[in-house]
Amino acid sequence: MFKTVVSVNGMMCGMCESHVNDAVRNAFAVDKVTSSHKDKQTVIYSKEKLDEEKLIATIEATGYTAALIDVTEEEKKGFIRKLFG
C-alpha cells in the first residue's frame, strides 16, 4: 500500500476538495483519496505507486496548484494483525 501526499493550493471549500478527489479517482485506481482545503493537501492510498507527473497534471487540470510532498510504502494492517501483531 502506498501513501501519496500532495500539496494542493487554491482549494477554498468542500466542493474544491470534491473536485480534486473526483479527478484523482477518475485518473487512477486508488483505495482512498482525501483532500483538505484547511491543510492544503490531498492524501491518496493506492496498491500501486502512482505516476507522479500524471498525478500533478491531473490535479492542476482542475485549476489548482499541486506539488508532491511525500510517497511512502505502508504495510496494510488488518484486524487480526491489530489484535496479535
C-alpha positions as CSV (number, residue, x, y, z in Angstrom):
1,M,0.0,0.0,0.0
2,F,1.4,3.4,-1.0
3,K,0.5,6.7,0.7
4,T,1.0,9.7,-1.5
5,V,0.7,13.2,-0.1
6,V,0.3,16.1,-2.4
7,S,0.4,19.8,-1.6
8,V,-2.6,21.5,-3.2
9,N,-3.0,25.3,-3.2
10,G,-6.2,27.1,-4.2
11,M,-8.8,24.9,-2.6
12,M,-11.2,27.1,-0.7
13,C,-14.1,24.7,0.4
14,G,-15.5,21.3,0.4
15,M,-16.5,21.5,-3.2
16,C,-12.9,22.2,-4.2
17,E,-11.9,19.1,-2.2
18,S,-14.5,17.0,-4.1
19,H,-13.3,18.2,-7.5
20,V,-9.7,17.2,-6.7
21,N,-10.9,13.8,-5.2
22,D,-13.0,13.1,-8.2
23,A,-10.2,13.9,-10.7
24,V,-7.8,11.6,-8.8
25,R,-10.4,8.8,-8.7
26,N,-11.1,9.1,-12.4
27,A,-7.4,9.1,-13.4
28,F,-6.1,6.4,-11.1
29,A,-7.0,3.2,-9.3
30,V,-7.0,4.3,-5.7
31,D,-8.2,2.8,-2.5
32,K,-8.9,6.1,-0.8
33,V,-8.4,9.8,-1.5
34,T,-9.0,12.6,0.9
35,S,-8.4,16.3,0.3
36,S,-8.4,19.1,2.9
37,H,-8.6,22.8,1.9
38,K,-7.5,23.7,5.5
39,D,-4.4,21.6,5.4
40,K,-3.8,22.4,1.7
41,Q,-3.2,18.8,0.8
42,T,-4.5,15.6,-0.7
43,V,-3.7,12.2,0.7
44,I,-4.0,9.2,-1.6
45,Y,-3.8,5.5,-0.7
46,S,-3.2,3.0,-3.6
47,K,-2.0,-0.5,-4.1
48,E,0.5,0.7,-6.8
49,K,2.8,3.6,-6.8
50,L,1.2,6.5,-8.8
51,D,2.8,8.2,-11.8
52,E,3.8,11.5,-10.1
53,E,3.8,13.7,-13.2
54,K,0.4,12.4,-14.2
55,L,-0.9,13.0,-10.7
56,I,0.3,16.6,-10.6
57,A,-1.1,17.2,-14.1
58,T,-4.4,15.7,-13.1
59,I,-4.8,17.9,-10.1
60,E,-3.6,21.0,-11.9
61,A,-6.1,20.4,-14.7
62,T,-8.9,21.0,-12.1
63,G,-7.5,24.6,-11.6
64,Y,-5.3,24.1,-8.5
65,T,-1.6,24.2,-8.0
66,A,0.0,20.9,-6.9
67,A,3.4,19.6,-5.8
68,L,4.4,16.2,-4.5
69,I,5.2,16.2,-0.8
70,D,5.9,12.5,0.0
71,V,5.4,8.9,-1.1
72,T,5.7,6.2,1.4
73,E,5.1,2.5,1.3
74,E,3.0,1.3,4.2
75,E,2.1,-2.1,5.4
76,K,-1.6,-2.6,5.4
77,K,-2.7,-3.7,8.8
78,G,-5.8,-6.0,9.1
79,F,-8.0,-6.7,12.0
80,I,-6.0,-9.9,13.1
81,R,-2.7,-8.0,12.8
82,K,-4.0,-5.3,15.1
83,L,-5.0,-7.9,17.7
84,F,-1.9,-10.1,17.6
85,G,0.7,-8.0,15.7
